[in-house]
């Protein structure tokens, strides 16, 4: 039985960004990662449930509701930050192995305008829209 070549290796020559482009991208992603981690710590510190002076038995329903809302807000923001931190780590790993800017699915170069707006992108616009369409 003959081996089937993947879409990435079938007659296509993989083009990569030069090191002089990857180096600033790596620096930017590293600084972005540090900012995200700092922001996550700030949000965690603002969580009303983490407050050591919090009274567990709130007599007034409005105080309890305010704490619940603050906690839910903090949890939602932390979830978004965690997702962004993972994406940034993934992009940094791709910089280190020289695959930054290459679509994980089709192997084509990701448009530089897309990378400027969304530096953590691992899929080109076409593959991202297919993925979104399939998930809908």
N, C-alpha and C positions, 0 to 999 in steps of 0.2 A: 504494500500500500504506500503510495507516494505521500510525502509530507506536504501539508498545505501551508503555504507561506502566509503569514499574517498580513493584514492590511498595511502595517507599518513598514514591512520589508519588501513588499512586492514592487520591485522596479523603481522605488523612490529613493532618492538620495536625501539623507537627513541633513538639513541645514541647521546650524546652531549659531547663537549669538556669540560674537567674539568676547574674549575675557575682559577687554576694556569696557564693554557694555555690562557684563555680568557683575563686575566688581561694584559699581555704584548701585546696581539693583540690590545686591546683597547687603550693602551698607544701609540702604533705605529700608529694606525689609527688617533688618536687625533693629534699627531705631524704632520702627513701627511696632515691632514685637515688644520692645521695652515700654513704649507708651501704653500699649494695650494691657500689659501686666500691671503697670502702675494704676491705670484706670480701674482695673478689676479689683485691686486692693482698696481703692477709694470707695467703690460701690459696696464692697463687702463691709467696710467700716461704717458706711451709712445705713446698713440694714438694721431696722429697729429691733429685730430679734437678736442681734449681736450685742446690743447695748447692755452693759452690766447693770445699769440702773433700771432696767425694764421690770415693771411689775407684772408678774404672770397673771394676776387676778385683777383685771381692770374692772372697776366698778361701773364706769360709764361706757355704754356701747360705742359712743363716737370715738373714744380713745382707742378702743380695741379695733374698730374698723380702720382707723388711721394707721395703726401698726400693721394690720393685715395688708392694707393697700401698699404701704411702704415696703413690706417684705416681698409681696408679689412683684412689685416694680423692680426691686433689687435682683430678685431671682431671674426675671426675664432679661434684664440687661446683662447679668452675669452669663446667662446662657448664650446670648449673642456674642459677647466678648470671648467666651470659651471657643465658640465656633470660629471666630475670626483669628484667634491665637493658633488654633490647629491649622487653619488654612495658611497662615503666615509661616509656621514651622515647615509645612509641606513645601511652600515656595522656596524657602531658604535651603531645604534639602535639594531641591531641583537645581538651584543655583550652584550648589557645591558639586553636584555630579555633572553639571554642564547641560542639563536638559530644561533649564528655565526658558519659557517662551515657546515651548513645543507642546502641542496639544497631546494630552495623554491618550486620547482615543484614536485620532486619525494620523498623528505624527506630523501634521502641517504646522507651520509657524503661526503663532497667535499674533494677531494684528497688534502693532506697537501702540496704537491709540487705545486699544482695550487694556493693554498692560499698564498704560499710564493712568487710566481711570481705576482699574481693578488689578493691582500688581500681584495679587494672589491667584489670578486666573490660571487654571490648569487645562481648560478646554477652550478651543476656538469658538467663535460666535455660532458657527453652523452646528457644531457638536453640542454646544450648550443649549441651543434652541431645540434640537432633537431630544435631548435629555429632558428638558422642561416639558415638551409636548408629550413625551411618553409617560411622564409622571402625572400629567393632568388627567 
